[in-house]
């Protein structure tokens, strides 16, 4: 599993975060999505064998938002997923 953080622009309310969260969670391989409306930070944990940062970026843009940047988070995933 890989965890990336991106700065998303254009989110104005809880409805925006819900819309984006639903769209990202529909991507094959996405395990978890955390969104901070205040900072615009979106953290996505996903299986890098099933999706990519480019695909996640495309989903954000197709949902109507912008992406300022995307980067892997430092260190290993502190919440490894269960096997299976």
C-alpha positions as CSV (number, residue, x, y, z in Angstrom):
1,X,0.0,0.0,0.0
2,X,1.1,3.5,-0.7
3,X,-0.2,6.8,0.8
4,X,0.0,10.1,-1.1
5,X,-1.1,13.5,0.0
6,X,-2.3,16.1,-2.5
7,X,-3.4,19.7,-2.2
8,X,-6.8,20.1,-3.8
9,X,-8.2,23.5,-4.8
10,X,-11.8,24.5,-5.2
11,X,-13.4,22.8,-2.3
12,X,-15.8,25.2,-0.5
13,X,-18.0,23.1,1.8
14,X,-18.7,19.7,3.2
15,X,-20.6,18.7,0.1
16,X,-17.4,19.2,-1.9
17,X,-15.5,16.9,0.4
18,X,-18.2,14.3,0.3
19,X,-18.3,14.4,-3.5
20,X,-14.6,14.0,-3.8
21,X,-14.4,11.3,-1.2
22,X,-17.0,9.3,-3.0
23,X,-15.3,9.7,-6.3
24,X,-11.9,8.7,-4.9
25,X,-13.3,5.7,-3.0
26,X,-14.8,4.4,-6.3
27,X,-11.3,4.0,-7.8
28,X,-10.1,0.4,-8.0
29,X,-7.4,0.0,-5.3
30,X,-8.2,2.9,-3.1
31,X,-8.3,1.8,0.5
32,X,-8.8,5.0,2.5
33,X,-9.4,8.7,1.8
34,X,-9.0,11.5,4.4
35,X,-9.9,15.1,3.4
36,X,-9.3,18.4,5.3
37,X,-11.5,21.1,4.0
38,X,-9.6,23.8,5.9
39,X,-6.2,23.0,4.5
40,X,-7.2,21.4,1.2
41,X,-5.2,18.3,2.0
42,X,-6.4,15.0,0.7
43,X,-4.6,11.9,1.8
44,X,-5.3,8.7,-0.2
45,X,-4.1,5.2,0.8
46,X,-4.1,2.8,-2.2
47,X,-2.7,-0.3,-3.8
48,X,-0.1,1.0,-6.3
49,X,-0.5,-2.2,-8.4
50,X,-4.2,-1.2,-9.1
51,X,-4.0,2.6,-9.4
52,X,-1.6,5.4,-9.7
53,X,-1.1,9.1,-8.6
54,X,-1.9,10.1,-12.2
55,X,-5.3,8.3,-12.0
56,X,-6.1,9.8,-8.7
57,X,-5.2,13.3,-10.0
58,X,-7.5,12.6,-13.0
59,X,-10.4,11.7,-10.8
60,X,-10.0,14.9,-8.7
61,X,-10.0,17.0,-11.9
62,X,-12.9,15.2,-13.4
63,X,-14.9,15.8,-10.2
64,X,-14.4,19.5,-10.7
65,X,-11.5,20.4,-8.5
66,X,-7.8,21.3,-9.1
67,X,-4.6,19.7,-7.8
68,X,-1.7,21.9,-6.7
69,X,0.6,19.0,-6.0
70,X,0.8,15.3,-5.0
71,X,3.5,13.6,-3.1
72,X,4.1,10.4,-1.2
73,X,3.9,10.8,2.6
74,X,7.1,10.1,4.4
75,X,7.9,6.9,6.2
76,X,6.0,3.7,6.0
77,X,2.2,3.3,6.3
78,X,1.4,3.4,10.0
79,X,-1.9,1.6,9.4
80,X,-1.1,-1.4,7.3
81,X,-4.2,-3.1,5.9
82,X,-5.3,-6.6,6.8
83,X,-4.4,-9.3,4.3
84,X,-7.2,-10.5,2.1
